[in-house]
Amino acid sequence: MHQFKELLIWKKSRLFFSKIYNITANFPNEEKFGIANQLRRAAVSIPSNIAEGASRNSNKDFARFLEIAIGSAYEVETQFLISSDLGFINEENITELINLLEEITKMTSKFRATLL
């Protein structure tokens, strides 16, 4: 078992979610239950799956949860691009968020490879 609170990928993805939460607070009110909610759910899934996977007894199980976290990251990226297309996120924010997301995804993928 791993101590998820000590994992840098968990720490970074948790802070990443906070940024998402703050940015989606500025989305139009009609999107409160639309893309803003979906984006928040996908973003919170990243650190949540890292934490849940860390509780598993085998590295193989943990690796599977990291794979799910990576899938959630790709979902978030897609939703960013759609939000940008709709004018909900400005170019400066989208660039910063995608860079952070790519960093988290790469780190998670490399860590996952050490478990297999």
C-alpha positions as CSV (number, residue, x, y, z in Angstrom):
1,M,0.0,0.0,0.0
2,H,1.2,3.5,-0.8
3,Q,0.6,6.7,1.2
4,F,-1.3,8.7,-1.3
5,K,-0.8,12.0,0.6
6,E,2.9,11.7,0.1
7,L,2.6,11.2,-3.7
8,L,3.5,14.3,-5.7
9,I,1.0,13.3,-8.4
10,W,-1.8,13.4,-5.9
11,K,-0.7,16.7,-4.5
12,K,-0.4,18.3,-7.9
13,S,-3.8,16.9,-9.1
14,R,-5.5,18.1,-5.9
15,L,-4.2,21.7,-6.5
16,F,-5.1,21.3,-10.1
17,F,-8.7,20.6,-9.1
18,S,-8.8,23.7,-7.0
19,K,-7.9,25.8,-10.1
20,I,-10.6,24.1,-12.1
21,Y,-13.1,24.7,-9.4
22,N,-12.3,28.4,-9.3
23,I,-12.3,28.8,-13.0
24,T,-15.6,27.0,-13.5
25,A,-17.2,29.3,-10.9
26,N,-17.0,32.0,-13.6
27,F,-18.8,29.9,-16.2
28,P,-22.3,31.1,-17.3
29,N,-25.0,30.2,-14.8
30,E,-26.8,28.1,-17.4
31,E,-23.7,25.9,-17.4
32,K,-23.8,25.3,-13.6
33,F,-25.2,21.8,-14.2
34,G,-23.7,21.4,-17.7
35,I,-20.0,21.5,-18.7
36,A,-18.9,23.2,-15.5
37,N,-20.2,20.3,-13.4
38,Q,-18.8,17.7,-15.8
39,L,-15.4,19.4,-15.8
40,R,-15.3,19.5,-12.0
41,R,-16.4,15.8,-11.8
42,A,-13.7,14.7,-14.2
43,A,-11.0,16.9,-12.6
44,V,-11.8,15.6,-9.0
45,S,-11.7,12.1,-10.4
46,I,-7.9,12.4,-11.0
47,P,-6.7,12.8,-7.4
48,S,-9.6,10.5,-6.2
49,N,-8.5,7.6,-8.3
50,I,-4.9,8.1,-7.3
51,A,-5.9,7.9,-3.6
52,E,-8.2,5.0,-4.1
53,G,-5.6,3.1,-6.1
54,A,-3.0,3.7,-3.4
55,S,-5.2,1.8,-1.0
56,R,-5.1,-1.4,-3.1
57,N,-2.9,-4.3,-2.0
58,S,-1.3,-4.9,-5.4
59,N,0.7,-2.8,-7.7
60,K,-1.4,-4.1,-10.6
61,D,-4.6,-2.8,-9.0
62,F,-3.0,0.5,-8.2
63,A,-1.8,0.8,-11.9
64,R,-5.3,0.3,-13.0
65,F,-6.6,3.2,-10.9
66,L,-3.7,5.3,-12.3
67,E,-4.9,4.4,-15.8
68,I,-8.4,5.6,-14.9
69,A,-6.9,8.9,-13.5
70,I,-5.1,9.4,-16.9
71,G,-8.4,8.7,-18.7
72,S,-10.0,11.4,-16.5
73,A,-7.2,13.8,-17.4
74,Y,-7.9,13.3,-21.1
75,E,-11.6,13.9,-20.4
76,V,-10.7,17.1,-18.7
77,E,-8.5,18.2,-21.6
78,T,-11.4,17.6,-24.0
79,Q,-13.7,19.6,-21.9
80,F,-11.2,22.4,-21.7
81,L,-11.1,22.6,-25.4
82,I,-14.8,22.6,-25.7
83,S,-15.0,25.3,-23.0
84,S,-12.5,27.4,-24.9
85,D,-14.4,26.9,-28.1
86,L,-17.5,28.3,-26.3
87,G,-15.6,31.2,-24.9
88,F,-15.9,30.1,-21.2
89,I,-12.1,29.9,-20.7
90,N,-9.6,32.5,-22.0
91,E,-6.5,31.5,-24.0
92,E,-4.1,32.4,-21.1
93,N,-6.0,30.1,-18.6
94,I,-6.4,27.3,-21.1
95,T,-2.7,27.3,-21.8
96,E,-1.8,27.2,-18.1
97,L,-4.3,24.5,-17.3
98,I,-3.3,22.2,-20.2
99,N,0.4,22.6,-19.3
100,L,-0.4,21.6,-15.7
101,L,-2.6,18.7,-16.9
102,E,0.1,17.4,-19.2
103,E,2.6,17.5,-16.4
104,I,0.3,15.5,-14.1
105,T,-0.5,13.1,-16.9
106,K,3.2,12.4,-17.7
107,M,4.1,12.0,-14.1
108,T,1.2,9.6,-13.5
109,S,2.1,7.6,-16.6
110,K,5.7,7.3,-15.6
111,F,4.8,6.3,-12.0
112,R,2.3,3.8,-13.4
113,A,5.1,2.2,-15.5
114,T,7.2,1.6,-12.3
115,L,4.3,-0.5,-10.9
116,L,4.0,-2.9,-13.8
